[in-house]
């Protein structure tokens, strides 16, 4: 690769980052649609190899996506709604039981005055939290701009996704034709490696997250937890960051189980559910669905998500891990070049006799 080609590629990457930094919120539906197009292009290509025209294949896949999402929402939304309503209805009983437990323990040890102070402080804290939640809900529901932006994105994503799926290969060919000819062999090699890594992450890790959400929700439902589906979904989604879904899930589910059953045995049952689910994830799901192609250390994953969110907001979080995986491919390539260079292994000058 010539020095001119290297500078051109570096300048293109810098320009892309600048555009994302200044237009991140505007580009959110386009990046979302691009990731979805990348995920579903193999299915469209499979139908196309079966002699189905590309546009018809896209329509078929598009219809399947819409049907699948609709079925999932129709199944999950009523369950989540019921569990949220049940949780809200049980809040007064949970508060009364918590105050009674704290008061009984403090009175038992002779701290009557401290007991009254704790109860008063907890009541004030609950009032403040309730007021904050009410204000937050009012702000979200009364603000026109975020709602309009959300509706615009929901409309744009399927439109952009349809055209990207239909023109995916021409777009890639057009980008490839812009690459300097001297750099094309190296870029093709790097792109193939990046494709393996990103596809392993996007397709594999998303399936792992979905499987964990199902395992968590099923296990917590078996022990009778009212918030099983909500906690399962949140824990599954949070598992995109190593150990985060496990920590959030086991802490939240343990608290919910303790408040609901008022029995420490159910906290033990929650721990068993999460340990079994994570054992299945570590020994079966991740090796089978993701493999070892990503090569990102858990600390690097957390760092990438934090930096992406800090610099580029939601778009940064969306692109953090795929970009980090691609950067790791380039870093490994640079390390290979460095070890083959004279800077790393220069011949030693002959020593005098």
Secondary structure, DSSP 8 states (H G I E B T S, - for coil): --HHHHHHHHHHHHHHHHHHHHHHHHHHHHHHHHHHHHHHHHHHHHHHHTT--HHHHHHHHHHHHHHHHHHHHHHHHHHHHHHHHHHHHHHHHHHHHHHHHHHHHHHHTT-HHHHHHHHHHHHHHHHHHHHHHHHHHHHHHH-HHHHHHHHHHHHHHHHHHHHHHHTHHHHHHHHHHTS-GGGHHHHHHHHHHHHHHHHIIIIIIHHHHHHHHHHHHHHHHHTT-TTHHHHHHHHHHHTTSTTHHHHHHHHHHHHHHHHHH--HHHHHHHHHHHHHHHHHIIIIIIIIIITTSS---HHHHHHHHHHHHHHHHHHHHHHHHHHHHHHHHHHHHHHHHHHTSTTTS--------
